[in-house]
């Protein structure tokens, strides 16, 4: 990436770090209570990245879309649960989507030189 990161890239990286923290919390607790935080973060990431002419933001497009699409699928899967008792049967799908999001976040962090 560029030696001097743009403000947009820095803001995106901040959201990326926060997203990683939320994912860790979800995996540690096994609870989806932080899902609204995750939703807010993913929306902000999309806002920062979508339509940006910043080279760094264009470079991460594929991985960012992995985050957005997997989050959308995670929400859709959770909406199929009719009650909290249905959640254990959906756990494998939830874990897979979270894993995909986390892997894409790590890949973007590597592109930004954060890891």
ZIRALIN-V543708 format. One record per residue. N is the residue number from 1. NEAR is the number of other C-alpha atoms within 12 Angstrom. D_FIRST is the distance of its C-alpha to the first C-alpha in Angstrom with 1 decimal. Layout:
BEGIN
n:N near:NEAR d_first:D_FIRST
n:N near:NEAR d_first:D_FIRST
END
This chain:
BEGIN
n:1 near:20 d_first:0.0
n:2 near:15 d_first:3.8
n:3 near:9 d_first:6.5
n:4 near:14 d_first:8.5
n:5 near:20 d_first:7.9
n:6 near:20 d_first:10.5
n:7 near:16 d_first:13.6
n:8 near:26 d_first:13.3
n:9 near:34 d_first:10.1
n:10 near:24 d_first:12.0
n:11 near:23 d_first:15.1
n:12 near:34 d_first:13.8
n:13 near:36 d_first:12.6
n:14 near:24 d_first:16.1
n:15 near:31 d_first:17.7
n:16 near:40 d_first:16.0
n:17 near:26 d_first:17.5
n:18 near:26 d_first:20.8
n:19 near:38 d_first:20.9
n:20 near:32 d_first:20.6
n:21 near:22 d_first:23.5
n:22 near:31 d_first:25.6
n:23 near:39 d_first:25.2
n:24 near:23 d_first:26.3
n:25 near:20 d_first:29.2
n:26 near:25 d_first:30.3
n:27 near:23 d_first:30.3
n:28 near:14 d_first:32.1
n:29 near:12 d_first:34.7
n:30 near:20 d_first:35.1
n:31 near:20 d_first:35.6
n:32 near:27 d_first:33.9
n:33 near:16 d_first:34.8
n:34 near:23 d_first:31.1
n:35 near:27 d_first:30.5
n:36 near:18 d_first:30.9
n:37 near:21 d_first:28.2
n:38 near:34 d_first:25.9
n:39 near:26 d_first:27.0
n:40 near:20 d_first:26.1
n:41 near:30 d_first:22.6
n:42 near:37 d_first:21.9
n:43 near:25 d_first:23.4
n:44 near:24 d_first:21.3
n:45 near:37 d_first:18.0
n:46 near:29 d_first:19.4
n:47 near:20 d_first:20.4
n:48 near:30 d_first:17.1
n:49 near:34 d_first:15.3
n:50 near:24 d_first:18.3
n:51 near:14 d_first:18.5
n:52 near:21 d_first:15.5
n:53 near:16 d_first:14.4
n:54 near:23 d_first:11.0
n:55 near:20 d_first:8.4
n:56 near:32 d_first:6.4
n:57 near:34 d_first:10.1
n:58 near:22 d_first:11.0
n:59 near:24 d_first:8.6
n:60 near:34 d_first:10.2
n:61 near:28 d_first:13.6
n:62 near:20 d_first:15.4
n:63 near:29 d_first:14.8
n:64 near:39 d_first:15.6
n:65 near:26 d_first:18.7
n:66 near:28 d_first:19.7
n:67 near:38 d_first:19.9
n:68 near:34 d_first:21.8
n:69 near:23 d_first:24.2
n:70 near:29 d_first:25.0
n:71 near:37 d_first:25.7
n:72 near:23 d_first:28.0
n:73 near:22 d_first:29.7
n:74 near:32 d_first:30.2
n:75 near:23 d_first:31.9
n:76 near:16 d_first:34.0
n:77 near:23 d_first:35.2
n:78 near:27 d_first:36.1
n:79 near:16 d_first:38.0
n:80 near:18 d_first:40.2
n:81 near:18 d_first:41.5
n:82 near:13 d_first:44.9
n:83 near:12 d_first:45.3
n:84 near:15 d_first:43.7
n:85 near:12 d_first:45.7
n:86 near:15 d_first:43.7
n:87 near:22 d_first:40.4
n:88 near:18 d_first:41.1
n:89 near:17 d_first:41.5
n:90 near:23 d_first:38.1
n:91 near:24 d_first:36.3
n:92 near:17 d_first:35.0
n:93 near:22 d_first:33.3
n:94 near:33 d_first:31.9
n:95 near:29 d_first:30.6
n:96 near:20 d_first:29.0
n:97 near:29 d_first:27.2
n:98 near:36 d_first:26.0
n:99 near:25 d_first:24.8
n:100 near:27 d_first:22.9
n:101 near:34 d_first:21.3
n:102 near:33 d_first:20.5
n:103 near:23 d_first:19.0
n:104 near:29 d_first:16.7
n:105 near:40 d_first:15.7
n:106 near:28 d_first:15.1
n:107 near:26 d_first:12.9
n:108 near:37 d_first:10.7
n:109 near:30 d_first:10.8
n:110 near:18 d_first:9.8
n:111 near:26 d_first:6.7
n:112 near:29 d_first:6.1
n:113 near:18 d_first:7.5
n:114 near:18 d_first:10.8
n:115 near:12 d_first:12.9
END
